[in-house]
Amino acid sequence: MNEPLHNKFTTQAKIIGLKDLTPTVREFTLELPRALPWSPGSHLPISLEVKGFKTWRHYSLTGATHPQRYQFAVKKLDQGRGGSMALWSLELGELVHVGTPKNHFSLDTSAPSYLLVAGGIGVTPFVSMVQAIKAQSQRQKSPAPSIKMLYGARDEQELAYIDFFRQNLQATQLHVCVDDKGERFDFRAQIAQLAPKTQAYVCGPQAMLSAFRLAWSDSERALEDLHFETFGTSGAQVNEAFSLKVPRHGVDLVVGQDETLLEVLERNGVQTLYDCQRGECGLCAMDVLALDGVIDHRDVFLSPHEKSSNQKICVCVSRVCGTIILDSAYREDEIFVN
């Protein structure tokens, strides 16, 4: 498989800690041979063997307990792409290869106030963010910026890190919403209460992110004050197998229900540029030559207009219901004769 740009450097790390935070969320602690820097909002690339193929999965780093240790939490998805199941099968003492941490969700520690919005396992980057915001005010010996956190989950058992947030945020700062209780956040009302120049950080499933972005846009707040990250796995359509053709490479393929476009392209010799594998950087976007069906755009890179035009697709996360024909960036070398 073509190597992601940020994984040119890899190192081995040992699993030294496993802790079940909820019935479906497990925290992993890795020890590295030397310290590698990272910042709040970073995600860690991990090399895994999924269904017989080597691939990379990315997980948000949580609180730092030691300069040579990484911590992250993984939600087990029985019907997912296989990465979570591969990780959950690992045991203490085993070695894994990790790449250089990458940050597409960096925290601005100079903001006067913050709104943190987490959905399910999307809570993980906010552990280090809350730590960083509080540490920054302590270093500067100044009052801590205002923080409000909205944290939603399907049920109370799935509120990972809830004890940490209750210990580090006041009761008026932390607002919890549980689906099983019929609770829902009113994003418009929450945004209307924010002070000017508040920066919002949102991480969760695509539906939650889309609802929040619409509410933020309708509030006429500055788009540069909105930061978001998504799982890159949830969409409007249920996963189903679909047909894929790339005429330039002469391939006619099927993308299975539990695999991505990117994985199928790479496995069949269609090398594709990519980096984040989360639908955020846009490096993997490919041209759509023809479409018979519907594209389920699951990225956060393409604009609403670009998504509606269906001229490009981010192959790391987006899917299709039907058949899609793509063009690749590959071109045969041309020989120029003077």
C-alpha positions in Angstrom: 0.0 0.0 0.0 1.2 3.5 -0.8 2.4 5.1 2.4 0.5 8.1 3.8 2.6 11.3 3.7 2.9 11.6 7.5 3.9 8.0 8.0 7.3 8.1 6.3 8.6 7.9 9.9 7.4 5.0 12.0 8.5 3.6 15.3 7.6 0.6 17.4 5.6 1.1 20.6 4.7 -1.3 23.3 1.2 -1.6 24.8 1.7 -1.1 28.5 -1.8 -0.3 29.6 -5.4 -1.4 28.7 -8.4 0.0 30.5 -12.1 -0.4 29.6 -13.7 3.0 30.1 -17.2 1.8 29.0 -18.5 -1.5 27.8 -17.5 -0.6 24.2 -14.6 1.9 24.7 -11.1 0.8 25.7 -8.2 3.0 26.5 -4.7 2.1 25.3 -1.4 3.3 26.7 1.7 2.9 24.5 5.3 3.3 25.5 7.8 4.7 22.9 11.6 4.3 22.8 11.9 8.1 22.8 9.7 11.2 23.2 7.7 12.4 20.2 5.9 15.7 20.5 2.2 16.2 19.9 -0.4 18.8 20.6 -4.1 18.8 21.7 -6.3 17.6 18.8 -3.6 15.3 17.3 -4.4 11.9 16.1 -2.0 9.0 16.0 -1.6 6.7 12.9 -1.3 3.0 13.9 -0.4 0.2 11.5 -2.8 -2.7 11.7 -3.5 -5.9 9.9 -7.2 -5.9 9.0 -8.6 -8.9 7.1 -5.2 -10.0 5.9 -4.1 -6.5 4.6 -1.9 -4.0 6.2 -3.6 -0.6 6.7 -3.5 2.5 8.9 -6.1 3.7 11.3 -6.1 7.0 13.2 -7.1 7.7 16.8 -7.2 10.9 18.7 -4.6 11.2 21.5 -6.0 12.0 24.9 -4.2 13.2 28.1 -0.4 12.9 28.2 0.9 11.2 31.3 4.5 10.8 30.3 6.7 12.3 27.5 7.3 8.8 26.0 3.7 7.5 26.3 0.7 7.9 24.1 -2.9 7.3 25.2 -5.9 6.9 23.0 -9.3 5.3 23.3 -11.0 3.0 20.7 -14.7 2.2 20.4 -15.3 -1.4 19.4 -17.5 -1.5 16.3 -18.6 -5.1 15.5 -19.9 -3.9 12.1 -17.1 -1.4 11.4 -14.1 -1.6 9.0 -12.2 -3.9 11.3 -9.6 -1.5 12.9 -11.3 -1.4 16.3 -11.6 -5.2 16.4 -7.9 -5.6 15.5 -6.9 -3.3 18.3 -9.2 -4.9 20.8 -7.6 -8.3 20.0 -4.1 -7.0 21.1 -2.8 -7.7 24.6 -0.4 -6.1 27.1 3.3 -6.3 26.0 2.5 -6.5 22.2 4.3 -4.2 19.8 2.6 -1.9 17.3 4.0 0.4 14.6 2.9 4.0 14.9 3.4 7.0 12.6 4.0 10.7 13.4 1.1 12.4 15.2 -0.8 14.7 12.8 -3.1 17.6 13.9 -6.0 18.7 11.7 -7.9 19.9 14.8 -5.4 22.1 16.6 -6.4 24.2 19.7 -6.0 28.0 19.8 -5.0 28.6 23.4 -5.4 32.4 23.0 -9.2 32.3 22.6 -11.2 34.2 25.2 -13.9 31.4 25.5 -14.6 28.0 24.2 -17.5 25.7 23.3 -16.6 22.1 23.1 -19.1 19.8 21.5 -18.6 16.0 21.7 -20.6 13.1 20.3 -19.9 9.6 21.5 -16.2 8.6 21.0 -15.7 12.1 19.6 -15.0 13.1 23.2 -11.4 11.9 23.1 -9.6 15.0 21.8 -11.3 17.2 24.5 -9.4 15.5 27.3 -6.1 17.1 26.3 -7.8 20.3 25.2 -9.3 20.9 28.6 -5.9 20.1 30.2 -4.2 22.6 27.9 -6.7 25.4 28.4 -6.3 25.1 32.2 -2.6 24.8 32.1 -2.2 27.8 29.9 -4.1 30.0 32.4 -2.0 28.6 35.2 1.2 29.4 33.4 0.1 33.0 32.7 -1.4 33.3 36.2 -4.6 34.7 34.6 -8.2 33.7 35.0 -9.1 30.6 33.0 -11.1 31.3 29.8 -14.8 30.5 29.8 -15.4 26.9 28.8 -18.8 25.2 28.0 -18.9 21.6 27.0 -21.8 19.7 25.4 -21.4 16.0 25.6 -23.8 13.6 24.0 -23.9 9.8 24.0 -26.4 7.0 23.3 -26.7 6.0 26.9 -25.1 6.8 30.3 -22.8 3.8 30.2 -21.1 5.1 27.1 -20.0 8.5 28.6 -16.3 7.8 28.4 -14.1 10.1 30.5 -17.1 11.6 32.2 -15.4 11.5 35.6 -12.5 13.5 34.2 -14.7 16.2 32.9 -16.8 16.4 36.1 -13.5 16.8 38.1 -12.1 19.5 35.7 -15.2 21.4 34.8 -17.8 23.0 37.0 -21.4 21.7 36.9 -22.5 24.8 35.0 -19.8 24.2 32.3 -20.7 20.6 31.6 -23.9 19.7 29.9 -24.7 16.0 29.2 -27.3 14.7 26.7 -28.3 11.0 26.6 -30.2 9.7 23.6 -31.9 6.9 25.4 -33.5 9.4 27.7 -34.9 11.3 24.7 -32.6 14.2 25.3 -31.4 16.5 22.5 -29.2 19.5 22.4 -30.6 22.7 20.9 -27.5 23.9 19.1 -29.1 27.3 18.0 -30.0 28.1 21.6 -26.6 27.1 22.9 -24.8 29.2 20.2 -27.0 32.2 20.9 -25.7 32.2 24.6 -22.0 32.4 23.6 -19.9 35.4 24.2 -18.4 37.2 21.1 -15.3 35.6 19.6 -16.0 32.2 21.3 -14.3 29.4 19.4 -16.2 26.2 18.9 -14.6 22.8 18.6 -16.9 20.0 17.5 -16.1 16.3 17.2 -18.6 13.5 16.6 -20.7 11.7 14.0 -21.5 13.3 10.6 -25.1 14.0 11.4 -24.3 15.9 14.6 -21.5 17.8 12.9 -23.8 18.8 10.0 -26.5 20.0 12.4 -24.1 22.1 14.3 -22.5 23.6 11.2 -25.9 24.7 10.0 -26.8 26.2 13.3 -23.4 28.0 13.5 -23.9 29.4 9.9 -27.4 30.6 10.7 -26.1 32.4 13.7 -23.9 34.5 11.4 -20.8 33.8 13.6 -17.4 33.8 12.0 -16.6 30.5 10.2 -12.9 30.8 11.3 -14.1 30.4 14.9 -15.6 27.0 14.1 -13.3 23.9 14.2 -14.5 20.4 13.6 -13.4 16.8 13.2 -15.5 13.8 12.3 -15.1 10.0 12.6 -15.1 9.7 8.8 -17.2 6.5 9.0 -20.8 7.6 9.5 -23.0 8.9 6.7 -26.5 9.5 5.4 -26.7 6.0 3.8 -26.2 2.6 5.2 -23.0 0.9 4.0 -23.6 -1.4 1.1 -21.4 -2.9 -1.6 -21.0 -0.8 -4.8 -19.4 -1.0 -8.2 -16.2 0.9 -9.0 -14.5 1.5 -12.4 -11.3 3.2 -13.2 -10.9 3.2 -17.0 -7.4 4.6 -17.0 -6.2 1.5 -15.1 -8.6 -0.9 -16.8 -10.1 -2.0 -13.5 -13.7 -3.0 -12.8 -14.1 -3.7 -9.1 -16.6 -4.1 -6.2 -16.1 -2.1 -2.9 -17.4 -4.3 -0.1 -19.7 -3.2 2.7 -16.9 -3.2 5.2 -14.0 -1.7 3.1 -13.3 1.7 1.8 -12.8 3.0 -1.7 -9.2 3.9 -0.8 -8.4 0.3 0.4 -9.9 -1.2 -2.8 -8.0 1.2 -5.0 -4.7 0.6 -3.3 -5.1 -3.2 -3.2 -5.7 -3.3 -6.9 -2.7 -1.2 -7.9 -4.4 2.2 -8.3 -2.0 4.3 -6.2 -3.7 7.3 -4.6 -2.4 10.3 -2.7 -3.8 10.5 0.8 -2.9 11.6 4.3 -5.5 11.9 7.1 -7.8 9.0 6.2 -10.5 10.9 8.1 -12.1 13.0 5.3 -10.4 16.2 6.5 -7.4 17.0 4.3 -8.9 16.5 0.8 -5.6 15.0 -0.6 -7.4 11.8 -1.7 -10.2 13.6 -3.6 -10.6 12.0 -7.1 -12.5 13.2 -10.2 -15.8 11.5 -10.9 -16.2 10.7 -14.6 -19.7 9.2 -14.2 -22.2 8.2 -11.6 -25.2 5.9 -11.6 -26.6 6.2 -8.1 -25.9 8.4 -5.1 -22.6 9.5 -3.5 -22.7 9.5 0.3 -20.2 12.3 1.0 -18.7 11.6 4.4 -15.8 14.1 4.3 -15.6 17.5 5.9 -13.3 18.9 3.2 -15.5 19.4 0.1 -17.9 22.4 0.3 -21.7 21.8 0.1 -21.6 23.0 -3.5 -18.8 20.6 -4.4 -20.7 17.8 -2.8 -23.9 18.5 -4.6 -22.1 18.7 -8.0 -20.7 15.2 -7.5 -17.6 16.0 -9.5 -15.2 14.9 -6.8 -15.2 12.3 -4.1 -12.9 11.8 -1.1 -12.1 8.1 -1.4 -10.8 7.6 2.1 -14.3 7.9 3.7 -17.1 8.5 1.2 -19.2 5.8 -0.3 -21.6 5.2 -3.2 -25.0 3.6 -3.6 -24.8 2.3 -7.2 -21.9 2.5 -9.6 -19.1 5.1 -9.9 -16.5 5.7 -12.5 -13.3 7.5 -11.4 -10.3 9.1 -13.0 -6.9 8.8 -11.2 -3.9 11.2 -11.2 -1.8 8.5 -12.9 -0.4 9.5 -16.3 2.0 7.5 -18.5 5.4 9.2 -18.9 5.6 11.2 -22.0 8.7 11.3 -24.2 9.5 14.6 -25.7 11.8 14.7 -28.8 13.4 18.0 -29.9 
